[in-house]
Amino acid sequence: MNEFASQVPSLMQSIREGIPYFLPEIVLIATFVCVIVTDLFFPGKKSVYTLGVGIAGIAVSLFFSVLQFQALSEPLRLFHGSLTIDRVAGIFKILFSGIVLVYALFIRGNTRLQDHVKGPGDLYLLLPGVLLGLNLMAMSSGLLMIYLSIEMISIVSYLMVGYVSDSPRQSEAAMKYALFGGVCSAIMLYGISLLYAFTGTLILSNPAFMNGLSEMPQAAVAIAVILVLVGIGFKLSFVPLHFWSPDVYEGAPLPVTAFLSTGPKLAGFAILLRFLDPYYAFQANGHATVFDFMPVLSLIGISSMIVGNFAAIWQDNVKRMLAYSSIGHTGLLMMAVVVHSANGVKALIFYLMMYAIMNMAAFIFAAKIEEGSGAINISDYKGLGRKFTLEMVCFVVILMSLTGLPPLAGFIGKVLIFTAAIEQYSSTSSVWLLLLLIVAAITTVVSLFYYFKIPLNAFLRSSEKMENMTPKRDFLTYIAVVLTMLLLVWGIMPGMLV
Amino acid sequence: MIPLSHFMLISGLLFCIGLYAVLSKRNAIMILIGIEFMLNAAILNLVAFGKYDKQVMGGQMFALFAIVLAAATVAVSLAIILNVYTYHKNIDPTTIDQLRD
């Protein structure tokens, strides 16, 4: 035991030093406890108090995150390197707080969740927990933190999908999600245990990590890395780990779907960047390649773009179509990850930001239209453009942005990603990048076909059965309209962000 | 003293048994048991290799966290499976397929 005694003071010191930087997360933990207590006293229909406490806590945490982001000059390593706070992590944290706030209001405005027998209180109390997981995911730079934060999000997401199980379809979606997620996380844990076995450390930035890997046979490293990528890929839902996503998106309540398609996916990209960092840094220092990510990530990107965009053409259910389209977007974003230059990361973050706004707003409008007219399929949207003019016009704007048409923010995002990839291609002339670029260009055209089915049905076709449909507009509609405006503003003046 | 390769061999075997159970069983609870096998294979690896990491004890710590998280995941999954049973009177994931293309 005595050999450790000398170490204890330095360990404690590093923990003490880390705590001030951990303030946004400490606030979230406190909020989590408060929300549980509030939910006990105000159950069922009185859950609005629970929501109030939750939103207040998240807002305070967002405030501290912003302060931290402004004060940040160079990357900070906390708690012996298991957490790293840098500019990228700071942006992701602010973005996650925004997503969770919109998600909270989305739950509040969704009649199906509000009318549920149990009330939405338990769903609100998951919010600080999931935000804590997302924040940790953005910052984690140790294998333990990566596993812990991914599991944290997964468990909360299973609960969210299964929460209002009022139909066989929804319980089915929850079961598929939980089983698929469980298998993926077990595979990832095995990969992590192999990485630990090869290197003897859990900290990615520790020099022993890369040195240990470079001494191992390449095949062994490849197996371990691919096993870890399986776990990250489950969160990102790229091909071939995408099977759960259309089913879960269709089965889950709309607010939950909107959250699943944004929050965990963005966090997955944050963690993927962090996981790839040491490998690229090691290569840049003139060492031999330990594991060549280029072909693996490019193949994933190409197949995701093809499967996502082509499968979306045949979908009639709006949620399923958006699910496949989000797989396609993941493929496009993988291209930015493959580029991995400073411009590539910048383009990735800009696009993720826009993607989060677009998806949130699209799902809010889909929910509003479903509430007003009962239409869940694209073929039921016939003639709805006349009754739901505001909703439909905004929806179409968002879809145009998802396609990447000017003058919307989605177009700027695509331009940034394409320029970063072309720059990288002209300096390395790698075949993989060329293939990615070609596939991305073709699938962008393909995506026009399925996105434009919605305005085609809504505005150009008519239907008789729309007498007793009235759009119900509330605060949620206006939030989504504001989000749509943001897309337009940032599409015309991208200089405000880039 | 048992050499490390024995631990790796056993953990590899456990992992494969778990994966086989996941892929072949037609009962959601059996699949959960398969997942548990895979998790324990990884935990065995972590603890065995923790021997070389005496100062930080990363592997041992990780094993503790992994055990707790595995329990949490199983608790949630069992609740979900119970829910599935009330609606479908059946927990065979291959026959429950209302959601599909």
Chai-1 contact restraints between the chains, C-beta under 6 A:
chainA,res_idxA,chainB,res_idxB,connection_type,confidence,min_distance_angstrom,max_distance_angstrom,comment,restraint_id
A,L144,B,F62,contact,1.0,0.0,6.0,A-B,restraint_1
A,E151,B,L69,contact,1.0,0.0,6.0,A-B,restraint_2
A,I155,B,A72,contact,1.0,0.0,6.0,A-B,restraint_3
A,I155,B,V76,contact,1.0,0.0,6.0,A-B,restraint_4
A,Y158,B,V76,contact,1.0,0.0,6.0,A-B,restraint_5
A,G162,B,I80,contact,1.0,0.0,6.0,A-B,restraint_6
A,S165,B,N83,contact,1.0,0.0,6.0,A-B,restraint_7
A,P168,B,Y87,contact,1.0,0.0,6.0,A-B,restraint_8
A,P168,B,H88,contact,1.0,0.0,6.0,A-B,restraint_9
A,R169,B,Q98,contact,1.0,0.0,6.0,A-B,restraint_10
A,R169,B,L99,contact,1.0,0.0,6.0,A-B,restraint_11
A,S171,B,N83,contact,1.0,0.0,6.0,A-B,restraint_12
A,S171,B,V84,contact,1.0,0.0,6.0,A-B,restraint_13
A,S171,B,Y87,contact,1.0,0.0,6.0,A-B,restraint_14
A,E172,B,I96,contact,1.0,0.0,6.0,A-B,restraint_15
A,E172,B,Q98,contact,1.0,0.0,6.0,A-B,restraint_16
A,E172,B,L99,contact,1.0,0.0,6.0,A-B,restraint_17
A,A174,B,I80,contact,1.0,0.0,6.0,A-B,restraint_18
A,M175,B,I80,contact,1.0,0.0,6.0,A-B,restraint_19
A,M175,B,V84,contact,1.0,0.0,6.0,A-B,restraint_20
A,A178,B,S77,contact,1.0,0.0,6.0,A-B,restraint_21
A,A178,B,I80,contact,1.0,0.0,6.0,A-B,restraint_22
A,L179,B,I31,contact,1.0,0.0,6.0,A-B,restraint_23
A,G182,B,I35,contact,1.0,0.0,6.0,A-B,restraint_24
A,G182,B,T73,contact,1.0,0.0,6.0,A-B,restraint_25
A,V183,B,V22,contact,1.0,0.0,6.0,A-B,restraint_26
A,V183,B,I35,contact,1.0,0.0,6.0,A-B,restraint_27
A,A186,B,I35,contact,1.0,0.0,6.0,A-B,restraint_28
A,A186,B,M38,contact,1.0,0.0,6.0,A-B,restraint_29
A,A186,B,L39,contact,1.0,0.0,6.0,A-B,restraint_30
A,L189,B,L39,contact,1.0,0.0,6.0,A-B,restraint_31
A,L189,B,A42,contact,1.0,0.0,6.0,A-B,restraint_32
A,Y190,B,F15,contact,1.0,0.0,6.0,A-B,restraint_33
A,Y190,B,A42,contact,1.0,0.0,6.0,A-B,restraint_34
A,S193,B,A42,contact,1.0,0.0,6.0,A-B,restraint_35
A,S193,B,N45,contact,1.0,0.0,6.0,A-B,restraint_36
A,S193,B,L46,contact,1.0,0.0,6.0,A-B,restraint_37
A,Y196,B,F49,contact,1.0,0.0,6.0,A-B,restraint_38
A,Y196,B,G59,contact,1.0,0.0,6.0,A-B,restraint_39
A,A197,B,N45,contact,1.0,0.0,6.0,A-B,restraint_40
A,A197,B,F49,contact,1.0,0.0,6.0,A-B,restraint_41
A,G200,B,Y52,contact,1.0,0.0,6.0,A-B,restraint_42
A,G200,B,D53,contact,1.0,0.0,6.0,A-B,restraint_43
A,L202,B,G58,contact,1.0,0.0,6.0,A-B,restraint_44
A,D247,B,L99,contact,1.0,0.0,6.0,A-B,restraint_45
A,E250,B,L99,contact,1.0,0.0,6.0,A-B,restraint_46
A,G251,B,L99,contact,1.0,0.0,6.0,A-B,restraint_47
